[in-house]
């Protein structure tokens, strides 16, 4: 296999992974898209699950400006990629203010505040891996108690379908309707929103 063919295959493989991991139930995080797909305009909660792609903060900010949820949460403690994320965030956006021990949620919160002038309602900062991202979010929402207003669903990510929800019909990864362990609420899950653009600095 020559180098060009190898690069072409690598690009196809990356696109396959991105298509799987970046699935979306709606084409955009807007009220109109929610209404067209689900028959409601606002979710009770939108959760950005940390990670290390700073442009996720842009996706969250766009959704906040669109008013797609009543409560906005950033989830992310410190895990095996957090130190690299701290360094990368400082390099991409030198004006961000966060400590040397900042969690992913704190870094994203700083970014959304500095770049977009917006603030979220809640930060979950205890999690250390994908598994307890959802369990600590569940606990945070249960403590808050007033986040979930029936019959409006929770807007989260596909992690919720596998870690926090029991699928009712079909493949759990693609379940649009499920009974969720988060406060016992009926929820619909959204795929992770991976931005395909550069972070605005």
Secondary structure, DSSP 8 states (H G I E B T S, - for coil): --HHHHHHHHHHHHHHHHHHHT--SSSSSSHHHHHHHHS-S-EEEEEEE--S-TTHHHHHHHHHHHT-EEEEEEE----TTHHHHHHHHHHH-TT----TT--HHHHHHHHHHHHH----SEEE----SHHHHHHHHHHHHHHH-SS--TTS-EEE-HHIIIIIEEESSS-GGG-SSEEESSTT-EEEE-------S----
